[in-house]
Every structure is written in C-alpha cells, then in structure tokens.
Amino acid sequence: MSDDVRTLVLAAAALVLGLLAGWLVRGLLWRRRLQRKQRFFGLPKESECLLVVSRDPGARGWSLARHDAFALLELAAVVQECGAHAEVLAHDTAWQGFGARTEFCIGGPASNLRLAAHLRSMLPGIEVNVDPAPGPDQGAITVGKDVYRLEKGTVEHVLLARLASAGDSGNDRPVFLSAGQRGIANQAATRYLARNHARLARKYGVDGTFCLLLRVVNSQAYGADVVELVADVTKAATHPGKVSRPDRSPTT
C-alpha cells in the first residue's frame, strides 16, 4: 500500500470515527436534556398527568373555551415529547388529591374551582377578585401591596406557578398553575412555560417551586405571543400575610 493510499484510508477512518463520536455525543446530550425536562415536569416515560380545565360557560355539556383548548395543545406537545400520557378533566370532576400525578391546572379561580382551592392552600399570599360585577377591580390580582388590574386587549396578567408537593416521597409530582385574568393569558402562560422550561429549571432547579407574574401585552394585536415577566412573586405568594384589597391605583 502506497503512502497516499494509506493516508486516504487513515483520513477516512478518522472521519468515520469523528462522525460516530459526534453522533454519540449528540445522542447523550439529547437524552440528558430530555431527562432534565421529564424531571422538571414530573413526567417520566409512560407516566400519567392531569390536565384540569374550566368548562366553557357559553356552551352546553362538556366543552372547552377556545383559548383553553389552545393552552392544552401547548401542553400536549410537552407531554408527548416526555413520552407521558394525559387525562383531561373538567375542574368540577377532579375529585382527588395531588402529588400522585403531575397536574396542569388552567383557568381563573372564578371558573375553575380546583384552581381556586390550589391558590388558597398553596399560594395563600395571593388574592384574585372574582366579583362578577363589572368594575375597575374585576379580575384584579393582588400580591402583598401590589395590585395588577385587567385592561382587556391591552394588558392582561397571569400567574404561572410550579408547586412541588409537600410529601416525603421522592415520587411526588408537581402541580403547575396557570391563573389568568382572561383565557388568552392562560394560553400565553402555557406557551411561556413550554418555551422557557430549561431556563426555569436552571434558575429554580428541576424540583423547585416558583410563582411568576406575567403580563400579556396588546393581545388584541399580537395574540398570546408577546409576554413579559412582571415579577417573581414566589416569596410573597407562598407565605400568608395581610393582603391588600384592590382599592388603590395600579402598580404595573
């Protein structure tokens, strides 16, 4: 074998080995990212989760509001990628505790009774105005001394939370809450969660608890795409305290 042929053979072998090593490394990194995502969402392969949503008040029977359906589509992609399975339940039929299965609870406390119960028990520092009477404070979210009011189509707020179960078992699953002032805010929050889960896991840990207040900007023009982080309200939300009534000017 001549030196030129030997060089070509060695170069080809090095190329094949390099490609194989790169493929193995990419596969390893992909598996690590997937495992981290599965742990953050509490969705190991073949596990089950609950998607708890409000009923559409304008329809007969069991049906979803338009933006709640879009929110479920955002979450369905996450569940599928993790290799898990989802069960969709109406808020008034999810008669069970939490921790056994990951739960995504979507809606507002006025329309989703289970979400209202989660807010009372796990986020006692938050108050949401559920008075159906029209007024400037309708749907206002109060966190401590700060009041965040709704301006339909212009500024809509939503609470996005990951709440770790308080049980001692290592298999306890988290509860994710999306409590928005309007349906489009819930869609925006689930999209934010799906797109930013890796960054949230780095900041709070794959097993951590957090509660974020998000703002949907100009939804009448941009839909659910333009979302801003207003504040990390984890500490104020998870510790009971004197909650101010929404009777002051907005602080947003």
PyMOL commands that set and color helices and strands:
alter all, ss='L'
color gray80, all
select helices_A, chain A and resi 3-41+66-81+113-122+183-204+219-222+234-238
alter helices_A, ss='H'
color red, helices_A
select strands_A, chain A and resi 48-53+85-90+102-107+126-128+141-143+146-148+155-163+175-180+210-217+227-232
alter strands_A, ss='S'
color yellow, strands_A
deselect
rebuild
show_as cartoon
